[in-house]
Structure formats: C-alpha cells, structure tokens
Amino acid sequence: MTTPSLSTRDLTIRFGGHVAVNQVSADFYPGTLTVIVGPNGAGKTTYFNLVSGQLPASSGSVHLDGVDITRYGAAKRTTMGIGRAFQLTNLFPNLSVIENVRLAVQSRARIGMNMFSVWFSHTELISRAEHYLERVALADRRETRVAALSHGDKRKLEVAILLALEPEVMMFDEPTAGMSVDEVPVVLDLIHQVKAERSKTVLLVEHKMDVVRSLADRIIVLHNGTLVADGNPVEVMASPIVQEAYLGAPEHA
Ligand SMILES: Nc1ncnc2c1ncn2[C@@H]1O[C@H](COP(=O)(O)OP(=O)(O)OP(=O)(O)O)[C@@H](O)[C@H]1O
C-alpha cells in the first residue's frame, strides 16, 4: 500500500474529565474516501477539529506526509494541504461570492509559487475563480454579497473555496446538512467527482446512511471517542456496533 498522506497516532483530547477523542490511530491514503460515522456525541467533529488544527491535542500526534504537524495551528495546516469545508468560518461575509473564491485562488497560487512559476494576472485569477463557481452552480450569484446568500449557497461556496485551494486532504463535515432537497445533488456530485479523480485523501463526517453508502470506500466508527470499527463499508455496516448505533434512529437512515 502507498504511504499514508494523513495519519493520527493515539490522538486524544480531554475536556476537563471527559475524554472526547480517545487514542484514535488511523492512516488515510490518497484516492480513498473515508467516512467517519458514530452516534451523536461520539467525537467525530472533535476528531476533525484535531486533524484540521482547530483544537490542540491533549496527547498523541497528527502527521501529514510523514511530517509531525501536531503543534501547528489551523492556518499553517491549511497552507500545508489540509482543507476543510462546512465550518462556514472560511467565508468573508462582506465580500462578493467571486471575490471570496478569487482570494482562495490567489492564496493557492502563492503557496504553489516557486522560482519557476509566475504570478497570475488579476484576469487570470478571476477566470479561475469563475471556473470553480461554475463547478458548484453558483455562477449566477457571482456578484452577491456572501452575507446575503442562502445557507445552501454558502455551503456550495465553501466547496468552491476548498476546490480552489487544491488541498491534498479534503475534509467535509456533514456536507448536506441544512441544505434544501434541490441543493443536495450539486454538492454530492462534486464530492463524487473529487473521489473519481482518485488523487485526494477525502474524509467525510456523515450521518445520512444513503450518503455514506454511495460515497464511502472505507468507514471508521467512533463511539464514546474511541475507534471501534474500521474497514470496508459492507463489513462495517453489518457490524453489531453500527447496527446498534443506527437501527432505531430513523432520522439518520
Ligand atoms: N469545546 C468543548 N468543550 C467541552 N466538551 C466538548 C467540546 N467539544 C465537544 N465536546 C464534547 O465532546 C463530545 C464529542 O462531541 P462531538 O461534537 O465531537 O461529537 P460528534 O460525534 O461530532 O456529535 P454529532 O454527531 O452530534 O455532531 C461530546 O460529549 C461533546 O459534548
């Protein structure tokens, strides 16, 4: 198997006496989409926060391409290649939709800059930003101030920004939560496209089992902060812990 792009080793965080993520070790590989599931309060979002750097680990470590990034903050991890959507904190509410994506394209161009590359012209930045807006079906909103967007459009914009940043690791946190029925397919299609390219390491937190089934190459189950199952979707979905966690919870089916 290839080298993991992302690894966590015994990753742990305590809030007072409560261990929200408990010694989670996992390796994530390029071209694989891993869905993290588990009951409410299992520690899924907290694990994401530890990987993306929003929260500091109490113990254990996070590695990106073999580099220990445990002590790096979220901004540094983003520049190193960990991209996360659906926090709705990446957006500049007073700028237009196109400006938000243009800034992401510009920041990516800066990160990728080396002695052989050139600065993009403003026109080129805008044309790249337009490309990402078209991919998320937001081209008709390009001049809208972000604060005026619907929740679903904000989430689509976050996907455009994530794509524009071209991170090696892409993290999606309940990508369709709060979206209207007609908005859901756009975002799911995009995740399918990213998966089909098979170059990115994709992590997804998801409750909806139909989404899990359609996207997962691998499923990790967290329960009380502990990794209790990890493997191919068919086996993991059939395991007693998943059956127990999800059967009888029709709102998540
Ligand atoms: N900043 C915090 N301070 C104290 N406790 C926290 C904090 N963040 C999370 N927790 C606790 O950690 C546990 C895991 O929460 P987390 O949000 O990661 O679960 P989750 O699996 O994402 O749940 P859900 O599916 O409901 O989003 C919960 O008991 C939660 O109350």
Ligand as a Chemical Component Dictionary entry (heavy atoms), coordinates in Angstrom:
data_LIG
# 
_chem_comp.id                   LIG 
_chem_comp.type                 NON-POLYMER 
_chem_comp.pdbx_formal_charge   0 
_chem_comp.three_letter_code    LIG 
# 
loop_
_chem_comp_atom.comp_id 
_chem_comp_atom.atom_id 
_chem_comp_atom.alt_atom_id 
_chem_comp_atom.type_symbol 
_chem_comp_atom.charge 
_chem_comp_atom.model_Cartn_x 
_chem_comp_atom.model_Cartn_y 
_chem_comp_atom.model_Cartn_z 
_chem_comp_atom.pdbx_ordinal 
LIG N1  N1  N 0 -15.193 22.538 23.387 1  
LIG C1  C1  C 0 -15.751 21.536 24.101 2  
LIG N2  N2  N 0 -15.791 21.596 25.447 3  
LIG C2  C2  C 0 -16.322 20.574 26.157 4  
LIG N3  N3  N 0 -16.834 19.462 25.628 5  
LIG C3  C3  C 0 -16.836 19.348 24.294 6  
LIG C4  C4  C 0 -16.291 20.379 23.452 7  
LIG N4  N4  N 0 -16.411 19.978 22.147 8  
LIG C5  C5  C 0 -17.005 18.762 22.189 9  
LIG N5  N5  N 0 -17.250 18.393 23.467 10 
LIG C6  C6  C 0 -17.854 17.123 23.892 11 
LIG O1  O1  O 0 -17.138 16.092 23.240 12 
LIG C7  C7  C 0 -18.028 15.044 22.858 13 
LIG C8  C8  C 0 -17.895 14.788 21.373 14 
LIG O2  O2  O 0 -18.530 15.860 20.673 15 
LIG P1  P1  P 0 -18.532 15.933 19.086 16 
LIG O3  O3  O 0 -19.236 17.190 18.712 17 
LIG O4  O4  O 0 -17.175 15.730 18.579 18 
LIG O5  O5  O 0 -19.416 14.677 18.705 19 
LIG P2  P2  P 0 -19.996 14.282 17.276 20 
LIG O6  O6  O 0 -19.732 12.835 17.106 21 
LIG O7  O7  O 0 -19.464 15.195 16.229 22 
LIG O8  O8  O 0 -21.529 14.517 17.505 23 
LIG P3  P3  P 0 -22.690 14.990 16.489 24 
LIG O9  O9  O 0 -22.927 13.835 15.595 25 
LIG O10 O10 O 0 -23.830 15.250 17.381 26 
LIG O11 O11 O 0 -22.200 16.215 15.771 27 
LIG C9  C9  C 0 -19.417 15.467 23.294 28 
LIG O12 O12 O 0 -19.668 14.861 24.554 29 
LIG C10 C10 C 0 -19.302 16.964 23.426 30 
LIG O13 O13 O 0 -20.203 17.458 24.362 31 
# 
loop_
_chem_comp_bond.comp_id 
_chem_comp_bond.atom_id_1 
_chem_comp_bond.atom_id_2 
_chem_comp_bond.value_order 
_chem_comp_bond.pdbx_ordinal 
LIG N1  C1  SING 1  
LIG C1  N2  SING 2  
LIG C1  C4  DOUB 3  
LIG N2  C2  DOUB 4  
LIG C2  N3  SING 5  
LIG N3  C3  DOUB 6  
LIG C3  C4  SING 7  
LIG C3  N5  SING 8  
LIG C4  N4  SING 9  
LIG N4  C5  DOUB 10 
LIG C5  N5  SING 11 
LIG N5  C6  SING 12 
LIG C6  O1  SING 13 
LIG C6  C10 SING 14 
LIG O1  C7  SING 15 
LIG C7  C8  SING 16 
LIG C7  C9  SING 17 
LIG C8  O2  SING 18 
LIG O2  P1  SING 19 
LIG P1  O3  DOUB 20 
LIG P1  O4  SING 21 
LIG P1  O5  SING 22 
LIG O5  P2  SING 23 
LIG P2  O6  DOUB 24 
LIG P2  O7  SING 25 
LIG P2  O8  SING 26 
LIG O8  P3  SING 27 
LIG P3  O9  DOUB 28 
LIG P3  O10 SING 29 
LIG P3  O11 SING 30 
LIG C9  O12 SING 31 
LIG C9  C10 SING 32 
LIG C10 O13 SING 33 
# 
